Amino acid sequence: MTSPVRARVAVINDDTAFLDLMRDLLEEEGGYDVLICKEWDNAYQFVREQSPDLVIQDIRIGGEEHGWTILNLLTLDPLTRPTPIIVCSAAIQSLHAHQEWLSHYGVRALPKPFDLDTLLNTIEEMLAKHGKGGRD
């Protein structure tokens, strides 16, 4: 008997400690397959090539302007536009200033620090909303 397909979650962040936490949490607690991208300059291509079911992205990766560029590319590209995105960032003022834009593209924002259960619930909710596979 085959096991259910696990949802694939890409995490785009340049903080190794955050990436380690996300990998442990998402694989062990969430039952997801985790894809890691640490470099802002290939993050967009990484998502195009890997086709994850959901993206978790930091806005300040490589500098805030790069994070917003990645987000713009992902939401405007017909190939990546359907992929749900969660922005996890300490750039609270920037997230607040762009709330209308984020809402328009269906991007959810979780300001750091956030509750890990809230993150898992948000992932599950967004995957279900987009008809993607959930937890293992």
PyMOL commands that set and color helices and strands:
alter all, ss='L'
color gray80, all
select helices_A, chain A and resi 16-29+40-50+64-76+92-97+99-104+116-129
alter helices_A, ss='H'
color red, helices_A
select strands_A, chain A and resi 8-12+33-37+54-57+85-89+108-111
alter strands_A, ss='S'
color yellow, strands_A
deselect
rebuild
show_as cartoon
